[in-house]
Amino acid sequence: MPFVNFNTKKVVKIWDGIYGTLAHSEQQTFGHFTIDGGTILPEHSHVHEQWCHVLEGELEFTVAGETMLLTQGMTAYIPSNAPHSAVAHKKCKVIDCFTPARLDFVELEKNAEQ
């Protein structure tokens, strides 16, 4: 699977107000997500290392108590098990990368309607 067309993949709801398309390798999960304006992602953590890159919009991101307003071209790095949360001040388009692969997202994708 050297190439992925995210335009033809099924859209998966990750959280209320957060949805998009996913691809997985043995080691990573890569997602193209839309976050609706006003969406609040409550504080949580997971074993996965995560990178969240903002393509469009404004996303206030908090990682381990440090907060920054991310805009186009900015990225948040979330270490494994670090508590993090976010608030979308405007509708956002982001790319998220998780290591290791998110098996919970694999299941969400399997159960999502086409």
Residue, then its C-alpha position, 0 to 999 in steps of 0.5 A: m500500500p504505497f499510495v492512499n487516496f483519502n478522497t475515496k476512503k470512508v469518513v469516520k467519526i472520531w469524537d463529536g465534531i471530529y471526523g475524517t479519513l484514516a490510513h494505517s500501517e503496521q506502525q502508524t495511523f495517519g488521519h485527515f480530519t475536520i474539526d467543526g468550529g466550537t468543538i471541545l476535545p476534552e482532556h485525555s491521554h493515550v499510549h500513542e505518540q501523536w503529531c497534529h498539524v493544522l492545515e486550516g483554522e484555529l485550534e487551541f491545543t493544550v499539552a501537559g498544561e502548556t497551551m498554544l493557539l495553532t493556526q495554519g502551518m503549526t504543529a502540536y507534538i503529544p508524547s505518549n501518555a501526555p494529557h492533552s485537550a483542544v478547542a477549535h475556535k474556527k473550523c479546522k482541517v488537520i493531519d494527525c499521525f499516531t505511533p503505534a497504530r491506533l487499533d481503536f481507530v481501525e475498529l471505528e473505520k471497520n464499523a463506519e458506514q460508507 
